[in-house]
Amino acid sequence: MAQLVDFESKTENPDVSGVFDISPDELLKNKDQVEMVDVRRPDELEGELGHIAGIKHIVLDQLPQRLGEIDKTKTVVFVCRSGGRSAQATNFATGNGLTNVFNLKGGMILWNEKGFATEK
């Protein structure tokens, strides 16, 4: 079984009860040990904000049908543009039996502001 990551930066999401946000810095440090899932539209992955290398792409409205594609033995971090859709995805995944699921605080906007690497 994969080693689960316990994020020190986790804080309760202000908008979605039961969802925990983590910092981009801590995701960057642990990204090889977690399952990252980007829930934005395909055009957004290629857009100005780009996407994190190696991330799995499942559009938010496809998540109910594709939840089985996510590795449940790993810590999961959902990502979107600003953190809103990924918070919804985190809430959905948690409500459907996934544990150790987190939301990237500030999404790709904050990731880019910090100057972390992206692909387009």
NULUM-611887 format. One record per residue (C-alpha): x, y, z; residue in three letters. Coordinates in steps of 0.5 Angstrom, whole numbers, plus 500, padded with zeros to 3 digits. Example, Ala and Ser with C-alpha at 12.3 -4.5 7.8 and 13.67 -1.06 7.14 Angstrom:
# NULUM-611887
525491516ALA
527498514SER
//
This chain:
# NULUM-611887
500500500MET
502507498ALA
505512504GLN
500517505LEU
502524506VAL
500528512ASP
500535510PHE
502540515GLU
499546511SER
492543511LYS
487548513THR
479547513GLU
476550506ASN
472557508PRO
467555503ASP
466547503VAL
465544509SER
469538511GLY
474540505VAL
481541507PHE
486545503ASP
494545502ILE
499550500SER
502550493PRO
509549497ASP
507543500GLU
504540494LEU
510541490LEU
515538495LYS
510532495ASN
508531488LYS
511525487ASP
508521492GLN
501524491VAL
495523486GLU
494529483MET
487530479VAL
486537475ASP
478538474VAL
479544469ARG
476544462ARG
481541457PRO
482548454ASP
484551461GLU
490545461LEU
493548455GLU
491555457GLY
496561460GLU
496558467LEU
498551464GLY
498545468HIS
502541473ILE
507536469ALA
504528470GLY
497530473ILE
491526471LYS
486530468HIS
478529469ILE
473534468VAL
469536474LEU
463534471ASP
466527469GLN
468525476LEU
462521478PRO
463516472GLN
471516472ARG
472516480LEU
474509479GLY
480512475GLU
483515481ILE
488511486ASP
485510492LYS
491508496THR
495514495LYS
493521498THR
489525492VAL
490532491VAL
485536486PHE
487542482VAL
483547478CYS
484554476ARG
483558483SER
481552488GLY
473552487GLY
472547483ARG
477542486SER
474544493ALA
467541490GLN
471535487ALA
474534494THR
468534497ASN
465529492PHE
471524492ALA
470524500THR
463523500GLY
464517495ASN
469513500GLY
476516498LEU
480518504THR
486523505ASN
483527499VAL
485535499PHE
484541495ASN
490545492LEU
489552495LYS
489558490GLY
489553485GLY
493554478MET
493561479ILE
497561486LEU
501556483TRP
503560477ASN
504566482GLU
509562486LYS
513561479GLY
512553480PHE
513549473ALA
508548469THR
507545462GLU
502547456LYS
//
